[in-house]
């Protein structure tokens, strides 16, 4: 794959943005690799982020989950339906507002939590193979700066409104 021109040649229209082009390629390949690992767990890409949020936050209103995921409500609803069918989430009316729906990870999802954690560790090792500790730390530092720049540009900062 290393000699594949699609992986090495910069398209003429991207010559003014070689780093942006590389980030796009890396993000795409990373998502494909994550998808392969997740399929083995019975998850579709994106569902792991929803589950990570629920594992850390506990029971939340579905509207909060939609905001946190920054996805179309119908997409989150479909994800929740699939995760509910597999026994990983439970939805019920919010006792303080019967019009609202609470969503929470089930006790049965604990095994999935462990498997997702292992998958992300495997993905990290595969992604960063050949980089030493200092290089990994420098890459994380640089990506954090890039994320901060994009966050300001898009006004889409984590935790911000």
Buried (B, 14 or more C-beta within 10 A) or exposed (E): EEEEEEEEEEEEEBEEEEEEBEBEBEEEEEEEBBBEBBEEBEBEBBBBBBBBBBBEBEEBBBBBBBBBBEBEEEEBBEBBEBBBEBEBBBBEEBEEEEEEBBBBBBEEBEEBBEBBEEBBEEBEEEBBEEEEEEEEEEEEEEEEEEEEEEEEEEEEEEEEE
